[in-house]
Amino acid sequence: MDLLNTLVDKGLRRELPTREEALAVLATSDDDVLDVVAAAGKVRRHWFGRRVKLNYLVNLKSGLCPEDCSYCSQRLGSSTGILKYTWLKPEQASQAAAAGLAGGAKRVCLVASGRGPTDRDVDRVAGTIKAIKEQNEGVEVCACLGLLSDGQAERLREAGADAYNHNLNTSESTYGDITTTHTYADRVDTVNKAHAAGLSACSGLIAGMGESDEDLVDVVFSLRALDPDSVPVNFLIPVEGTPLAAEWNLTPQRCLRILAMVRFVCPDIEVRIAGGREVHLRSMQPVALHLANSIFLGDYLTTEGQAGKADLEMIADAGFEVEGADQVTLPEHRVHAGGGCGSHAEAGCGSHEDAGCGSHEGGGVCGTAAAAAAPAANEPRTDLVAVRRRGAGTDLAPNA
């Protein structure tokens, strides 16, 4: 296919595709999806080899958010039944982080719900970063605290943060349809603040909210223009009790095409499969590793993820290897360009949206003892969504 040959050539040269080429990737048929994966996989392997970076989320403060983001289980007035708790103490957060690091993660993402941190909140997070780094030499820490005020990014950097995550989520033209309590421009401003402070910027998107192909291309091109070091790709988890609970628009093939498009537009940037891979990619998750070079290990912010052991087995079985703490994520030209924190790439926390589950630690599918029959194509998989009841904010061991 001439389109794919052209995109591979451009990806190896770090040349931006045209909008028409990006749209054409999304428009390819299911019959061609493996050809699309093979082409984008050449670009992924050229810049990142077969390494897979593992990242681990710690939800410092769950629920209690004044924002009205339609995709989020922690939104204002949420009736989702998620865990709700105020700030974890530094030692609690450090203990939670240690579980993920023991499982092979090299980056910890510290997330707190809310519009943005107060100066006191920044002090709290600074203490948590210190506690984590004192206990885990060489660990990378990414903060995800919402909209930043002037000077806060610099304070986080001084406290030892390596990166800051804040997602654009969707196109500028449709942003007002999913959130009214802040603007798209607010989000861009926070990413720019992180960049200016010397933090490694991480910003991504959420697919599956009813957006058009044009919206997806718009947001990915906007992300490319912001030049983050990593782009987390979230697939909407339609959590019961949120305004988007009925939005089940994704198939595994659609997810693969989206990831391929992101890889072609962002060839040398860390592309992370974030929330929703277990729910929408399902058994096609290993194929997606040919497109993305980064995933989250274990559970997410408010929902369960695939068992950490299963994540590691999946990576090995697919012929990939876990990226070591002594390995540099980004290609050399990006490291030396002075972007971000320098030697390592980012762990995006996917802002405050959530991912679904694939299995409990003991095996099986969330919410069912066993599947009686194979589900129909495109049928909503509500059985694959379970609220997190372990790890941070509970007395139970985390899934890592």
C-alpha positions in Angstrom: 0.0 0.0 0.0 1.6 3.3 -1.2 0.2 5.2 1.8 1.9 2.9 4.3 5.2 3.0 2.5 5.1 6.8 2.5 4.2 6.9 6.2 7.1 4.6 7.1 9.5 6.7 5.2 8.3 9.8 6.8 8.4 8.2 10.3 12.0 7.2 9.9 12.9 10.7 8.9 10.7 12.3 11.7 8.7 14.0 9.0 5.1 15.0 9.9 2.5 13.3 7.8 -0.2 15.3 6.1 -3.7 15.5 7.7 -5.0 13.6 4.7 -2.5 10.8 5.3 -3.4 10.6 9.0 -7.1 10.5 8.2 -6.4 7.8 5.7 -4.9 5.6 8.4 -8.1 5.8 10.4 -10.2 5.1 7.3 -8.4 1.8 6.5 -10.5 -1.4 6.7 -10.3 -4.2 9.2 -8.9 -6.3 6.4 -5.9 -4.0 6.2 -5.3 -3.5 10.0 -2.4 -5.9 10.2 -0.7 -4.2 7.3 -1.2 -0.9 9.2 0.3 -2.4 12.4 3.3 -3.8 10.5 4.1 -0.5 8.9 3.8 1.5 12.1 5.7 -1.2 13.9 8.7 -0.5 11.7 8.7 3.1 12.9 8.3 2.0 16.6 11.1 -0.4 16.4 13.4 2.0 14.6 13.2 4.5 17.5 12.5 2.3 20.5 13.5 -1.3 19.6 11.5 -3.9 21.4 11.6 -2.1 24.8 8.4 -1.5 26.8 8.5 1.1 29.5 6.4 0.3 32.6 4.7 3.1 34.5 2.8 2.9 37.8 -0.1 5.1 39.0 -0.6 6.2 42.6 -3.9 8.0 43.2 -3.0 10.5 45.9 -6.5 11.9 46.3 -9.5 10.1 44.9 -12.9 11.7 44.0 -13.9 15.0 45.5 -13.3 16.9 42.3 -15.1 20.1 41.4 -14.7 19.8 37.6 -17.4 18.3 35.4 -15.4 16.3 32.8 -17.9 14.0 31.3 -15.5 11.0 31.0 -14.4 11.0 34.6 -15.6 8.9 37.4 -14.2 11.5 39.9 -16.2 14.4 38.4 -18.4 16.8 40.3 -21.6 14.9 41.5 -20.3 11.5 40.5 -22.5 8.6 41.4 -20.0 5.9 40.3 -19.3 4.4 43.7 -15.5 4.8 43.4 -13.2 5.1 46.4 -13.1 8.6 47.8 -10.4 9.8 50.1 -8.3 12.9 50.7 -4.5 13.2 50.5 -2.4 10.1 51.2 0.5 10.7 53.6 4.0 10.6 52.0 4.8 7.3 53.6 1.5 5.8 52.3 2.2 7.0 48.8 5.8 5.7 49.0 4.6 2.3 50.1 2.1 2.2 47.2 4.8 3.3 44.7 7.2 0.6 46.0 4.8 -2.1 44.9 4.8 -0.9 41.3 8.6 -0.4 41.2 9.0 -4.0 42.6 6.9 -5.2 39.6 9.3 -3.6 37.1 8.0 0.0 36.7 10.6 2.7 36.3 8.3 5.7 36.5 5.7 6.5 39.2 2.9 8.9 38.3 1.4 10.8 41.3 -2.1 11.8 40.5 -4.6 14.0 42.5 -8.1 14.8 41.5 -9.2 18.5 41.5 -9.0 21.6 39.3 -5.4 22.2 40.3 -3.2 22.3 43.3 -3.0 24.9 46.0 0.5 26.0 47.1 -0.1 23.8 50.2 -0.9 20.9 47.9 2.4 21.4 46.0 4.2 21.3 49.4 2.4 18.0 50.1 3.4 16.5 46.8 6.9 17.7 47.2 7.1 15.8 50.5 5.8 12.7 48.7 8.3 13.0 45.9 11.1 13.2 48.5 9.8 10.2 50.3 9.6 8.1 47.2 13.0 9.1 45.9 14.7 8.5 49.3 13.4 4.9 49.3 13.9 4.1 45.6 17.1 5.3 44.0 16.8 6.3 40.4 13.0 6.3 40.2 11.4 8.7 37.8 8.4 10.7 39.2 5.7 12.3 37.1 3.1 14.6 38.8 -0.5 15.0 37.5 -2.3 17.5 39.7 -4.5 19.5 37.2 -4.1 23.0 36.1 -0.9 24.8 37.3 -0.6 28.3 38.5 2.4 30.5 37.9 5.5 29.2 39.7 4.1 25.8 40.7 5.8 23.8 37.9 9.1 25.3 39.0 8.5 24.2 42.6 7.6 20.7 41.5 10.8 20.6 39.5 12.8 21.8 42.5 11.2 19.1 44.6 12.5 16.4 42.3 9.7 15.8 39.9 10.9 14.7 36.5 7.7 15.2 34.5 4.3 16.6 34.5 1.2 15.2 32.8 -1.8 17.1 31.6 -3.8 15.8 28.6 -5.5 17.7 25.9 -8.0 14.8 25.7 -9.9 15.9 22.5 -9.9 18.5 19.8 -10.2 22.2 20.6 -13.5 22.4 18.6 -15.2 19.7 20.7 -13.6 20.3 24.1 -16.6 22.3 25.4 -18.8 19.3 24.7 -17.0 17.2 27.4 -16.0 19.8 30.0 -17.4 23.3 30.9 -15.5 24.1 34.1 -12.2 24.8 32.3 -11.1 25.3 28.7 -8.9 23.7 26.2 -6.6 26.7 26.3 -6.2 26.2 30.1 -4.8 22.7 29.4 -2.4 24.0 26.7 -1.2 26.6 29.2 -0.4 24.0 31.8 1.6 21.9 29.4 3.5 25.0 28.3 4.2 25.8 32.0 5.6 22.4 32.6 7.9 22.7 29.5 9.1 26.1 30.6 10.0 24.9 34.0 12.2 22.1 32.6 9.8 19.3 33.4 9.4 16.6 30.8 5.9 17.3 29.3 3.4 14.5 28.9 0.1 15.1 27.2 -2.3 12.8 25.4 -5.9 12.1 24.4 -9.0 10.0 25.1 -10.5 8.1 22.2 -14.0 6.7 22.1 -16.1 9.7 23.4 -18.1 10.0 20.2 -15.5 12.1 18.4 -14.9 12.1 14.6 -11.8 11.0 12.8 -11.1 14.7 12.2 -11.2 15.4 15.9 -8.7 12.6 16.6 -6.3 13.9 13.9 -6.8 17.5 15.2 -5.8 16.6 18.8 -2.9 14.5 17.8 -1.5 17.2 15.5 -2.0 19.7 18.3 -0.1 17.4 20.6 2.7 17.1 18.1 2.9 20.9 18.0 3.3 21.0 21.8 6.2 18.6 21.5 5.7 16.5 24.6 8.1 13.7 25.3 5.2 11.2 25.8 1.7 10.9 24.5 -0.7 8.6 26.5 -3.5 7.2 24.5 -6.6 6.5 26.6 -9.6 4.6 25.4 -12.7 5.7 27.1 -14.0 3.5 29.9 -17.8 4.1 30.0 -18.1 4.0 33.8 -21.6 3.6 35.0 -22.7 6.9 36.6 -20.8 9.2 34.2 -22.5 11.1 31.3 -20.6 9.0 28.8 -21.6 5.6 30.3 -23.4 4.7 27.1 -20.5 5.4 24.7 -19.2 2.1 23.5 -17.8 3.1 20.2 -14.5 1.2 20.0 -13.4 -2.1 18.6 -9.9 -3.6 18.9 -9.3 -2.9 15.3 -10.3 0.8 15.7 -8.0 1.1 18.7 -5.1 -0.3 16.7 -5.7 2.2 13.9 -5.7 5.0 16.3 -2.4 3.9 17.9 -0.9 3.5 14.5 -2.0 7.0 13.5 -0.5 8.4 16.7 2.8 6.6 16.0 3.0 8.0 12.5 2.4 11.5 13.7 4.7 11.2 16.7 7.3 8.7 15.5 10.1 9.4 18.0 7.9 10.2 21.0 7.0 7.8 23.8 3.5 6.5 22.9 1.8 5.0 25.9 -1.3 2.7 25.9 -3.1 4.2 29.0 -6.6 3.7 30.3 -8.9 1.2 28.6 -6.6 -1.2 26.9 -8.0 -4.2 28.8 -11.6 -3.2 27.9 -11.3 -2.3 24.3 -8.1 -4.0 22.9 -8.8 -7.1 25.0 -7.0 -10.1 23.5 -5.4 -7.8 20.9 -3.3 -6.0 23.6 0.0 -7.8 22.5 -0.5 -6.6 18.9 -0.7 -3.0 20.2 2.8 -3.4 21.7 4.1 -3.2 18.1 2.7 0.4 18.0 3.2 1.7 21.6 6.4 1.5 23.6 4.9 2.2 27.0 2.1 0.9 29.2 0.8 1.2 32.8 1.4 -1.7 35.1 -1.6 -3.1 37.1 -4.5 -1.0 38.3 -5.5 2.6 37.4 -6.9 5.5 39.3 -10.4 4.3 40.2 -10.8 1.1 38.2 -9.0 -2.2 38.0 -6.5 -3.1 35.4 -5.0 -6.4 34.2 -3.1 -8.3 36.7 0.5 -7.1 36.9 1.8 -10.6 36.4 -0.3 -10.9 33.3 1.2 -7.7 31.9 4.7 -9.0 32.3 3.8 -12.3 30.7 2.1 -10.5 27.8 5.2 -8.5 27.1 7.5 -11.5 27.2 5.2 -13.7 25.1 4.9 -11.0 22.4 8.7 -10.9 22.1 9.3 -7.6 23.8 11.4 -6.7 26.9 10.7 -4.5 29.9 12.8 -1.4 29.7 15.4 -1.3 32.5 16.0 1.6 34.9 19.4 2.0 33.4 18.1 2.4 29.9 17.2 5.8 28.3 13.7 5.8 26.9 13.9 8.6 24.4 16.1 8.6 21.2 19.3 10.4 21.7 18.4 13.4 19.5 15.4 14.1 21.8 17.4 13.8 24.9 20.1 16.1 23.7 17.5 18.6 22.4 16.9 19.7 25.9 13.3 18.6 26.0 11.9 17.6 29.3 13.9 16.2 32.2 16.8 15.1 30.0 17.6 11.4 30.2 14.3 9.7 30.5 10.8 9.9 29.0 7.5 10.4 30.7 4.8 8.5 32.4 1.5 10.1 31.6 -1.2 9.5 34.1 -4.0 10.0 31.6 -5.2 13.0 33.7 -8.2 11.8 35.7 -9.9 9.4 33.3 -9.9 5.7 34.2 -9.1 2.5 32.6 -11.0 -0.8 32.8 -9.9 -4.2 33.9 -8.9 -7.4 32.1 -8.7 -9.8 35.0 -8.4 -10.0 38.8 -5.1 -11.1 40.2 -6.6 -14.5 40.7 -7.6 -14.8 37.1 -11.0 -14.7 35.5 -12.9 -11.6 34.2 -14.1 -8.8 36.5 -17.7 -9.3 37.6 -18.1 -12.8 36.2 -17.2 -16.3 37.3 -16.8 -17.5 33.8 -18.0 -16.4 30.3 -21.0 -18.5 29.2 -20.6 -17.5 25.6 -18.4 -15.4 23.4 -19.8 -11.8 23.3 -21.1 -10.4 20.0 -18.9 -8.0 18.0 -19.2 -4.4 19.2 -21.3 -5.4 22.2 -20.7 -3.2 25.3 -18.3 -5.1 27.6 -19.6 -3.7 31.0 -18.3 -7.0 32.5 -14.8 -5.7 32.0 -15.2 -2.6 34.1 -14.7 -2.9 37.9 -14.1 -0.2 40.5 -10.8 -0.4 42.2 -11.1 -1.7 45.8 -7.4 -2.4 46.5 -4.2 -0.5 46.7 -3.9 3.2 47.5 -6.7 4.4 49.8 -7.4 0.8 51.1 -5.9 -1.7 53.4 -5.5 -4.3 50.6 -2.3 -4.9 48.7 -2.1 -3.2 45.3 -2.1 -5.0 42.0 1.4 -4.6 40.6 
